[in-house]
Amino acid sequence: MKFWKLLTAASVVAVMAANAPAFAQTDEKLPEFTTEGFDKWLVEFKKEAASKGISDATLDVAFANTKPIPKVIEYDRSQPEFKLTFEQYLDRVVPQSRVNEGRKKYAENREIIDAAAKKYGVPGHYLTAFWGIETGFGRFTGGYSVVDSLATLAFEGRRAEYFRKELMNALTIIDAGHIAPEKMSGSWAGAMGQAQFMPSTFLNYARDGNGDGKIDLWGAKEDVFASAANYLSSVGWHADERWGRKISLPENFNTEFEGRDIHKPISEWQELGVRMPNGADLPAADMEASIVIVNDGEGPAYMVYNNFHTIMHWNRSTYFAIAVGTLADAIAGR
């Protein structure tokens, strides 16, 4: 990855405390990681997998050369060394170069993207934005074996139950013929393909967009966009609404009203003195909204709607959600 040039979502999580990774870091002193006992653990896991219906052929191929990856544990245990400001994050994740590429990629893939958008009700500029921020429009999908990474994390034990289930899910995907194990690459934590789905998300939400009977999130863009759109639609996307907008707060704004859990009609925010950045009135829409202030309350401030909260189902980071919305708006020319 071009670490400081065009960060993807996965790389940002590794360096940014505010990005709230799926699992909170811990101050607990952990024992030094050792690979001792892995072979025995793997034998027992394979027995369990076979008892749950995973074929011997899949087990033989998937675990043909499996070894634990100490680097995965290093990443899993590492604490972020510093915190990006919102402006630094946005500059790195949504630079003008990514906006330009996003417009180009949307134009090049418009037929595929718009087909998924029409079927699932998630506009194409949002699907393109997710694609761009997650994997740099498919370029950076991760170089780790998903099977080996998940086996390492399941063996290590700190979150063994979760990663054991994800490893079993990965084997289920392989067993169904969607992807060969040697091609099942992803992030160090097991997020896969151009949509960066965990195996459980794949099984619940991934869709066959090109009708070939397989779901290929690595190489088939039809499947990538259909899967992303189906996920967003399933967790509550409203097709006729935008994600949010930057706003201006009055000097006497009561910060007790700030936060994703506080919802008020836009008309009520207008009465409280909230305005557009240029001082104009807020749009007269019959919608509820929340106010989010980034940089630990220092600003800037955003008025966010239902789709913002839906984006946060994908990644529990306020910065990520704003970045997706900002890039989507820019791709659409807003």
C-alpha positions in Angstrom: 0.0 0.0 0.0 1.1 3.6 -0.6 0.9 4.2 3.1 1.1 8.0 3.2 -0.2 8.8 -0.2 -3.5 7.0 -0.7 -4.5 5.2 2.5 -7.2 2.6 2.3 -9.6 2.0 5.2 -7.7 -1.0 6.4 -4.4 0.9 6.6 -6.0 3.8 8.4 -7.3 1.6 11.1 -3.8 0.6 11.9 -2.6 4.1 12.6 -5.6 6.0 13.9 -7.1 5.7 17.4 -10.3 7.6 16.4 -11.1 5.0 13.7 -12.4 2.6 16.3 -11.5 -0.9 15.1 -14.0 -3.7 15.4 -12.2 -4.9 18.5 -10.9 -2.5 21.1 -7.3 -2.7 22.0 -6.4 -3.7 25.5 -3.7 -2.6 28.0 -3.6 -6.2 29.4 0.0 -7.6 29.2 -0.2 -10.5 26.9 2.2 -13.5 26.8 4.7 -13.7 24.0 3.2 -15.4 21.0 4.5 -18.9 20.3 3.7 -21.3 17.5 4.2 -24.3 19.7 1.2 -26.5 19.7 -0.2 -25.2 16.4 0.0 -28.5 14.5 -1.9 -30.2 17.3 -4.5 -27.4 17.4 -4.9 -27.7 13.6 -5.5 -31.4 13.7 -8.3 -30.9 16.2 -9.8 -28.0 14.3 -9.9 -30.1 11.1 -11.7 -32.8 12.9 -14.3 -30.3 14.0 -14.6 -28.8 10.5 -15.1 -32.3 9.1 -17.8 -33.0 11.6 -19.6 -29.8 10.5 -19.7 -30.9 6.9 -16.5 -29.4 5.4 -15.2 -31.9 2.8 -11.9 -33.7 3.1 -10.9 -32.3 -0.2 -11.3 -28.7 1.0 -9.5 -29.4 4.2 -6.6 -31.0 2.4 -6.2 -28.1 0.0 -7.0 -25.3 2.3 -4.5 -26.4 5.0 -1.9 -27.9 2.6 0.8 -25.4 3.7 -0.8 -23.6 6.6 1.6 -22.1 9.1 0.9 -19.5 11.8 1.9 -15.9 10.9 3.6 -14.1 13.8 3.2 -10.8 11.9 -0.6 -11.1 12.1 -0.4 -11.3 15.9 1.9 -8.3 15.9 -0.7 -6.3 14.0 -3.5 -7.6 16.2 -1.8 -6.6 19.4 -0.3 -3.3 18.2 -1.5 0.0 19.7 -1.8 3.0 17.4 1.2 5.2 18.0 -0.6 8.5 17.1 -3.9 10.0 16.2 -4.7 11.7 13.0 -6.9 14.8 13.1 -10.0 14.7 11.0 -8.4 17.0 8.4 -5.3 14.8 8.1 -7.5 11.8 7.8 -9.7 13.3 5.1 -6.7 14.7 3.2 -5.2 11.2 3.0 -8.4 9.2 2.4 -10.2 11.6 0.1 -7.5 13.6 -1.8 -8.4 15.2 -5.1 -6.6 12.4 -6.9 -9.0 9.8 -5.4 -12.0 12.0 -6.4 -10.7 12.2 -10.0 -10.1 8.4 -10.1 -13.5 7.8 -8.6 -15.2 9.7 -11.3 -13.2 7.9 -13.9 -13.8 4.4 -12.4 -17.5 5.1 -12.1 -17.7 6.1 -15.7 -15.7 3.0 -16.8 -17.9 0.7 -14.8 -21.2 2.5 -14.9 -23.2 -0.3 -16.4 -22.2 -2.8 -13.7 -22.4 -0.3 -10.8 -25.8 1.1 -11.9 -27.2 -2.4 -12.3 -26.4 -3.1 -8.7 -27.6 0.4 -7.7 -31.0 -0.1 -9.4 -31.5 -3.6 -8.0 -30.7 -2.8 -4.4 -31.5 0.9 -4.1 -28.0 2.2 -3.2 -26.8 5.0 -5.6 -23.8 4.2 -7.7 -21.6 7.1 -6.5 -21.8 5.6 -3.0 -20.9 2.2 -4.2 -17.9 3.7 -6.0 -16.9 5.6 -2.9 -16.9 2.5 -0.7 -14.9 0.7 -3.4 -12.3 3.5 -3.5 -11.9 3.9 0.2 -11.8 0.2 1.1 -9.4 -1.0 -1.5 -8.3 1.9 -3.8 -10.8 0.8 -6.4 -9.8 -2.9 -6.1 -6.0 -2.4 -6.2 -5.2 -3.1 -2.5 -7.2 -6.2 -1.3 -4.6 -7.5 1.1 -1.7 -9.9 0.6 -2.4 -12.4 3.4 -3.9 -15.9 3.0 -7.3 -15.6 4.7 -7.1 -19.2 5.9 -3.7 -18.8 7.4 -4.5 -15.4 9.0 -7.7 -16.7 10.6 -6.0 -19.9 11.7 -3.3 -17.9 13.4 -5.8 -15.6 15.2 -8.0 -18.6 16.2 -5.0 -20.5 17.6 -3.5 -17.5 19.5 -6.6 -17.5 21.7 -7.3 -13.9 22.7 -10.4 -13.8 20.5 -10.4 -17.4 19.5 -14.1 -17.9 19.5 -14.7 -15.2 16.9 -11.9 -16.1 14.6 -12.6 -19.8 14.9 -16.1 -19.1 13.6 -14.7 -16.9 10.8 -12.2 -19.6 9.8 -15.1 -22.2 9.6 -17.0 -19.7 7.5 -14.0 -19.3 5.2 -13.9 -23.0 4.7 -17.6 -23.0 3.9 -17.0 -20.5 1.2 -14.2 -22.6 -0.3 -16.3 -25.8 0.0 -19.1 -24.1 -1.9 -16.7 -23.5 -4.8 -16.7 -19.7 -4.7 -12.9 -19.3 -4.5 -9.9 -21.5 -4.4 -8.0 -21.3 -1.1 -4.8 -20.1 -2.7 -6.7 -17.2 -4.2 -8.6 -16.3 -1.0 -6.4 -13.4 0.0 -7.2 -10.5 2.3 -6.2 -8.3 5.1 -4.2 -9.7 8.1 -7.5 -9.9 10.0 -9.3 -11.9 7.3 -11.3 -9.2 5.4 -11.6 -10.4 1.8 -11.7 -9.1 -1.7 -12.6 -5.7 -3.2 -15.4 -5.3 -0.7 -13.3 -6.3 2.3 -16.0 -8.6 3.7 -15.3 -10.9 6.6 -16.3 -14.5 5.8 -19.5 -14.2 8.0 -20.5 -11.1 6.1 -19.8 -12.9 2.8 -22.1 -15.8 3.8 -24.9 -13.4 4.9 -24.8 -10.7 2.3 -22.6 -11.5 -0.7 -24.5 -11.9 -4.0 -23.8 -13.4 -7.4 -24.0 -10.3 -9.6 -23.1 -11.9 -12.9 -25.2 -15.1 -12.6 -22.3 -17.6 -13.0 -23.2 -19.5 -9.9 -20.2 -18.3 -7.9 -19.5 -15.2 -5.8 -16.1 -13.8 -6.5 -15.3 -10.7 -4.5 -11.7 -10.7 -5.8 -12.2 -10.6 -9.6 -15.9 -10.2 -10.5 -16.9 -6.6 -10.2 -20.6 -7.5 -10.7 -20.4 -9.6 -7.6 -18.5 -6.9 -5.7 -21.1 -4.2 -6.3 -24.1 -6.5 -5.9 -22.7 -7.7 -2.6 -21.9 -4.2 -1.3 -25.3 -2.8 -2.4 -27.1 -5.8 -0.9 -25.3 -5.3 2.4 -26.1 -1.6 2.7 -29.7 -2.2 1.6 -30.1 -4.9 4.2 -28.9 -2.8 7.1 -31.1 0.1 6.3 -30.1 2.3 3.4 -32.7 4.8 2.3 -32.4 5.2 -1.5 -34.1 8.7 -1.6 -31.8 10.3 1.0 -28.3 11.6 1.1 -25.8 10.8 3.9 -25.5 14.2 5.5 -23.8 17.6 4.9 -21.4 20.0 6.5 -23.1 22.7 8.6 -22.4 25.8 10.7 -23.3 25.9 14.4 -24.3 29.0 16.3 -21.9 30.3 18.9 -24.2 29.4 21.7 -24.9 25.8 20.4 -25.7 23.5 23.3 -23.2 20.6 22.9 -25.5 18.3 24.8 -27.5 18.1 21.6 -24.4 16.7 19.7 -24.1 13.0 19.0 -25.4 10.2 16.8 -28.0 9.2 19.4 -29.8 12.5 19.4 -32.3 12.9 16.5 -34.3 16.0 15.7 -36.3 17.2 12.7 -34.3 19.4 10.4 -36.8 22.2 11.1 -36.0 22.0 14.8 -32.2 22.3 14.1 -33.1 25.3 12.0 -34.9 26.9 15.0 -31.8 26.2 17.1 -29.7 28.3 14.8 -28.0 25.5 12.8 -27.3 26.7 9.2 -25.5 25.8 6.0 -21.7 26.7 6.0 -22.5 29.9 4.0 -25.1 31.0 6.5 -28.1 29.9 4.4 -31.1 28.1 5.8 -31.1 24.3 6.1 -33.0 22.4 3.4 -36.7 22.2 4.1 -36.9 18.4 4.2 -39.2 16.3 6.4 -36.3 14.3 7.9 -34.7 13.7 11.2 -31.0 14.4 11.6 -28.2 14.3 14.2 -25.3 16.7 14.7 -21.7 15.2 14.7 -18.8 17.4 15.7 -15.4 15.9 14.8 -11.9 16.5 16.4 -13.2 15.8 19.9 -15.8 18.5 19.6 -13.5 21.2 18.1 -15.2 20.9 14.7 -16.1 21.0 11.9 -19.7 19.9 12.4 -21.9 17.8 10.2 -25.6 17.2 10.1 -26.1 13.5 9.4 -29.1 11.4 8.3 -30.1 7.8 8.3 -27.6 6.7 5.7 -24.7 8.0 7.8 -25.7 5.5 10.5 -26.1 2.8 7.9 -22.5 3.5 6.7 -21.4 3.0 10.2 -22.7 -0.5 10.2 -20.0 -1.1 7.6 -17.3 0.5 9.7 -17.8 1.9 13.2 -15.8 5.1 12.5 -17.3 8.6 12.3 -14.3 9.6 10.2 -14.8 6.7 7.8 -18.5 7.5 7.4 -17.9 11.1 6.6 -15.1 10.2 4.2 -17.4 7.9 2.3 -20.1 10.5 2.1 -17.6 13.2 1.1 -16.1 11.1 -1.7 -19.6 10.0 -2.9 -20.7 13.6 -3.1 -17.5 14.6 -5.0 -17.9 11.8 -7.5 -21.4 12.9 -8.1 -20.3 16.5 -8.5 -22.1 17.8 -5.5 
